[in-house]
Amino acid sequence: MKYKRIHNSANSNFPILPISEKMKSKPDVKQSLPVEKNLTFRVDPERKIVYETISGFIRLKDLIEFKKKEADSSDFNPVFSIITDIQQVNFNISKNDIRNTVRFFKYEYQNYLSFNRSALVTSQPMQVVVSKLFELALNKDVRCRFKIFSSYEAALAWIEGT
């Protein structure tokens, strides 16, 4: 039997659960992605990792507000690595939004870009496209180690350097 790692901010142990037959088939993007936005994070000080989970219909404004809230949290440490799970995101972001997001990270969020590594976990083609555009724009203007993954396990292995 195959297993899938389930993770969210409310569950710090990230248990491994069996993959159902329904989960094995390729999902219909329009039906499977949630509409209601949910942006959460959890800090693991022992592993020096910030776990972010973002789902639903996300706009640039939502992402910027979330990153500001995260940076203001007493648990946040800007030198920790970050794993962001966007497998359940339905983006509503334009090319200009990507540019504006990079500007936000470059000018307003610069003090928080000292993280070790940042991994983005995707599951849908549109998520990969938007993430790649963001990665290319970000790497052009901001020095950071940012990588896109299709599995949580691969992202965690890269973050931990294994």
TARANOR-V16131 format. One record per pair of residues at least 24 apart in sequence whose ideal C-beta (glycine too) atoms are under 6 Angstrom apart, sorted by sequence separation. I is the first residue (numbers start at 1). J is the second residue. D is the distance in whole Angstrom. If there is no record, write none. Layout:
I:J:D  I:J:D
This chain:
37:62:6  39:66:4  117:145:5  118:146:5  119:147:6  120:148:5  121:149:5  41:70:5  113:142:6  50:80:5  119:149:6  9:40:4  49:80:6  58:89:5  113:144:6  121:152:5  43:75:4  48:80:5  49:81:5  50:82:5  51:83:5  52:84:4  53:85:5  54:86:5  9:42:4  55:88:4  57:90:5  58:91:6  59:92:5  60:93:6  82:115:5  55:89:6  78:112:4  81:115:6  87:121:6  121:155:5  54:89:5  79:114:5  81:116:4  98:133:5  102:137:5  106:141:5  78:114:5  81:117:4  82:118:4  83:119:5  84:120:5  85:121:5  86:122:6  87:123:4  98:134:5  102:138:5  106:142:5  119:155:4  60:97:4  93:130:6  105:142:6  89:127:6  91:130:5  98:137:6  102:141:6  119:158:6  64:104:5  119:159:5  60:101:6  71:112:5  86:127:6  117:159:5  9:53:6  8:53:5  34:88:6  33:88:6  33:90:4  83:155:5  83:159:6  81:159:5  29:124:6  5:152:5
